[in-house]
């Protein structure tokens, strides 16, 4: 299944109707918090949705624009500790994929290919012209790899921040433990989607998005991550992971001369680190930097490592 089923949509509607007072309450709370946390960027109309984009820094001659892509369920605020510093050196874009952060209507079938095409439309609307340096965290790394494969003439550098390898979502390569783990994630995200209209995820203190950000930023991330749209977008994203992995498997190899940095969190599992090694064959100019004292979200735990690596790509 690569999209939310009719049964799940019907269950969600039934929950909304059965818990009508709670539904009204959740809608009111979401609306209030939406007004309390104003967008840091601007909303740009792309098809049936509006994408929230944060553009900072000034374009400089012969210097690429840096594009920051968040991981699964993430938003532009994930880069709050990185973007301001990078903006001193070039123009930088972070944004919220459809349904996340301040962006509006989630996509029905958000595969990596669809995300790439939406991003290109956003870049066009913002008049941010290539060349680009692409920076992708976790699942966002898959999107940035696909972008670089599809549009190699627009990309001068790629950085994968503890990025997911597509094999992790390849059903044929999953062992029993990984299959069990995936089922658990799907079950939890499905439950969040179905129950979000009555605010149950809020009551059990669950939200979509990063943790460990400075408290004033984390408060906004938590609030945005409890919106109904966020749970719908997250569930849809997870349902599309296998199709997205297939898109990566069928994609053309990256240009052999493309500079690539694989930034790996040192506190990850041995299995994850083995997957990171698979990324080292992407091009002839791929190198790995292990950030020993970091967990998965390196841009939050060790932002200076991300900043320095991107700056090195700017001067490659």
WOCOR-V257962 format. One record per residue. N is the residue number from 1. RES is the residue in three letters. PHI is phi in radians with two decimals (* if undefined). D_FIRST is the distance of its C-alpha to the first C-alpha in whole Angstrom. Layout:
n: <N;N>
res: <RES;RES>
phi: <PHI;PHI>
d_first: <D_FIRST;D_FIRST>
//
This chain:
n: <1;2;3;4;5;6;7;8;9;10;11;12;13;14;15;16;17;18;19;20;21;22;23;24;25;26;27;28;29;30;31;32;33;34;35;36;37;38;39;40;41;42;43;44;45;46;47;48;49;50;51;52;53;54;55;56;57;58;59;60;61;62;63;64;65;66;67;68;69;70;71;72;73;74;75;76;77;78;79;80;81;82;83;84;85;86;87;88;89;90;91;92;93;94;95;96;97;98;99;100;101;102;103;104;105;106;107;108;109;110;111;112;113;114;115;116;117;118;119;120;121;122;123;124;125;126;127;128;129;130;131;132;133;134;135;136;137;138;139;140;141;142;143;144;145;146;147;148;149;150;151;152;153;154;155;156;157;158;159;160;161;162;163;164;165;166;167;168;169;170;171;172;173;174;175;176;177;178;179;180;181;182;183;184;185;186;187;188;189;190;191;192;193;194;195;196;197;198;199;200;201;202;203;204;205;206;207;208;209;210;211;212;213;214;215;216;217;218;219;220;221;222;223;224;225;226;227;228;229;230;231;232;233;234;235;236;237;238;239;240;241;242;243;244;245;246;247;248;249;250;251;252;253;254;255;256;257;258;259;260;261;262;263;264;265;266;267;268;269;270;271;272;273;274;275;276;277;278;279;280;281;282;283;284;285;286;287;288;289;290;291;292;293;294;295;296;297;298;299;300;301;302;303;304;305;306;307;308;309;310;311;312;313;314;315;316>
res: <UNK;UNK;UNK;UNK;UNK;UNK;UNK;UNK;UNK;UNK;UNK;UNK;UNK;UNK;UNK;UNK;UNK;UNK;UNK;UNK;UNK;UNK;UNK;UNK;UNK;UNK;UNK;UNK;UNK;UNK;UNK;UNK;UNK;UNK;UNK;UNK;UNK;UNK;UNK;UNK;UNK;UNK;UNK;UNK;UNK;UNK;UNK;UNK;UNK;UNK;UNK;UNK;UNK;UNK;UNK;UNK;UNK;UNK;UNK;UNK;UNK;UNK;UNK;UNK;UNK;UNK;UNK;UNK;UNK;UNK;UNK;UNK;UNK;UNK;UNK;UNK;UNK;UNK;UNK;UNK;UNK;UNK;UNK;UNK;UNK;UNK;UNK;UNK;UNK;UNK;UNK;UNK;UNK;UNK;UNK;UNK;UNK;UNK;UNK;UNK;UNK;UNK;UNK;UNK;UNK;UNK;UNK;UNK;UNK;UNK;UNK;UNK;UNK;UNK;UNK;UNK;UNK;UNK;UNK;UNK;UNK;UNK;UNK;UNK;UNK;UNK;UNK;UNK;UNK;UNK;UNK;UNK;UNK;UNK;UNK;UNK;UNK;UNK;UNK;UNK;UNK;UNK;UNK;UNK;UNK;UNK;UNK;UNK;UNK;UNK;UNK;UNK;UNK;UNK;UNK;UNK;UNK;UNK;UNK;UNK;UNK;UNK;UNK;UNK;UNK;UNK;UNK;UNK;UNK;UNK;UNK;UNK;UNK;UNK;UNK;UNK;UNK;UNK;UNK;UNK;UNK;UNK;UNK;UNK;UNK;UNK;UNK;UNK;UNK;UNK;UNK;UNK;UNK;UNK;UNK;UNK;UNK;UNK;UNK;UNK;UNK;UNK;UNK;UNK;UNK;UNK;UNK;UNK;UNK;UNK;UNK;UNK;UNK;UNK;UNK;UNK;UNK;UNK;UNK;UNK;UNK;UNK;UNK;UNK;UNK;UNK;UNK;UNK;UNK;UNK;UNK;UNK;UNK;UNK;UNK;UNK;UNK;UNK;UNK;UNK;UNK;UNK;UNK;UNK;UNK;UNK;UNK;UNK;UNK;UNK;UNK;UNK;UNK;UNK;UNK;UNK;UNK;UNK;UNK;UNK;UNK;UNK;UNK;UNK;UNK;UNK;UNK;UNK;UNK;UNK;UNK;UNK;UNK;UNK;UNK;UNK;UNK;UNK;UNK;UNK;UNK;UNK;UNK;UNK;UNK;UNK;UNK;UNK;UNK;UNK;UNK;UNK;UNK;UNK;UNK;UNK;UNK;UNK;UNK;UNK;UNK;UNK;UNK;UNK;UNK;UNK;UNK;UNK;UNK;UNK;UNK;UNK;UNK;UNK;UNK;UNK>
phi: <*;-2.05;-2.66;-1.15;-1.30;-1.06;-1.09;-1.12;-1.11;-1.17;-1.08;-1.11;-1.12;-1.09;-1.09;-1.07;-1.26;-1.10;-1.87;-0.90;-1.04;-1.20;-1.08;-1.08;-1.12;-1.09;-1.10;-1.15;-1.12;-1.07;-1.12;-1.13;-1.19;-1.03;-1.28;-1.23;-1.94;-1.35;-1.03;-1.47;-2.12;-2.32;-1.60;-2.12;-1.28;-2.32;1.07;-1.56;-2.25;-2.17;-1.74;-1.49;-2.17;-2.04;-1.90;-2.42;1.42;-1.91;-1.12;-2.16;-0.98;1.10;-2.09;-1.15;-1.42;-1.68;-1.97;-1.85;-2.00;-1.36;-1.38;-1.01;1.35;-1.50;-2.56;-1.03;-1.16;-1.05;-1.80;-1.06;-1.61;-1.96;-1.04;-1.01;-1.26;-1.10;-1.15;-1.28;-1.98;-2.93;-1.44;-2.32;-2.12;-2.13;-2.74;-1.88;-1.12;-0.92;1.67;-1.76;0.98;-1.66;-1.19;-1.72;-0.71;-1.15;-1.37;-1.23;-2.41;-1.48;-1.40;-1.04;-1.10;-1.15;-1.08;-1.07;-1.18;-1.12;-1.10;-1.14;-1.12;-1.09;-1.05;-1.15;-1.11;-1.48;1.01;-1.70;-1.58;-1.17;-1.45;-2.16;-1.87;-1.72;-2.19;-2.21;-1.67;0.93;-1.10;-1.09;-1.10;-1.09;-1.11;-1.21;-1.10;-1.16;-0.99;-1.12;-1.27;-1.33;-2.30;-1.08;-1.23;-1.73;-2.05;-1.92;-2.93;-2.41;-2.20;-1.88;-1.64;0.77;-1.32;-1.29;-1.52;-1.05;-1.04;-1.13;-1.93;-1.53;-1.01;-1.24;-1.89;-1.45;-1.49;-1.03;-1.12;-1.19;-1.09;-1.10;-1.11;-1.13;-1.06;-1.12;-1.12;-1.09;-1.09;-1.17;-1.21;-1.13;-1.09;-1.07;-1.11;-1.18;-1.63;-1.09;-1.06;-1.76;1.36;-1.08;-0.99;-1.15;-1.17;-1.68;1.09;-1.78;-2.62;-1.68;2.27;-1.25;-2.08;1.32;-1.37;-0.91;-0.95;-1.19;-1.42;-1.05;-1.05;-1.22;-1.01;-1.10;-1.11;-1.14;-1.33;-1.83;-1.23;-0.98;-1.01;-1.13;-1.20;-1.15;-1.11;-1.15;-1.10;-1.08;-1.10;-1.15;-1.08;-1.64;-1.10;-1.17;-1.15;-1.10;-1.07;-1.12;-1.06;-1.17;-1.11;-1.55;-1.24;-1.17;-1.06;-1.20;-1.01;-1.05;-1.69;-1.27;-1.20;-2.29;-2.02;-1.79;-1.65;-2.01;-1.31;-1.22;-1.66;-1.41;-1.25;-1.08;-1.08;-1.10;-1.12;-1.14;-1.11;-1.09;-1.13;-1.12;-1.34;-1.32;-1.70;-1.09;-2.54;-1.31;-2.05;-1.65;-2.37;-1.92;-2.14;-1.67;-1.67;-0.99;-1.69;-2.12;-1.56;-1.01;-1.49;-1.06;-1.15;-1.79;-1.35;-2.40;-1.04;-1.11;-1.11;-1.18;-1.03;-1.15;-1.18;-1.13;-1.07;-1.16;-1.22;-1.07;-1.84;-1.30>
d_first: <0;4;6;8;8;11;12;12;14;16;17;18;20;22;22;24;26;27;28;29;32;30;28;31;32;29;29;33;32;29;32;35;33;32;35;37;35;35;33;35;34;34;31;30;28;26;24;23;23;26;26;28;30;33;36;39;41;43;42;45;46;45;42;38;36;34;30;29;25;24;21;18;19;23;25;28;30;29;32;34;37;36;36;40;41;39;41;44;43;41;39;36;32;30;27;25;21;20;20;22;25;27;25;24;21;17;15;12;10;13;12;16;17;17;18;21;22;22;24;27;27;28;30;32;32;34;36;35;36;35;36;34;33;30;29;26;25;22;19;21;23;20;20;24;24;22;24;27;26;25;28;31;34;33;33;36;34;31;31;28;28;27;24;21;21;18;18;17;13;14;12;16;18;17;20;20;20;18;15;17;17;13;13;16;15;11;13;16;14;13;16;18;16;17;20;21;23;25;26;25;24;27;29;28;28;25;24;22;24;26;29;33;34;37;38;38;35;33;34;32;29;29;29;27;24;25;24;21;20;20;17;15;15;15;12;10;12;10;7;8;10;9;9;12;14;14;16;18;19;20;22;25;27;29;33;35;37;35;36;33;33;31;32;31;32;34;33;30;29;30;27;26;29;28;25;28;30;27;28;31;31;30;33;37;37;35;36;35;36;36;36;38;38;35;31;28;29;32;32;33;35;37;37;40;38;35;38;40;38;37;41;41;39;40;44;42>
//
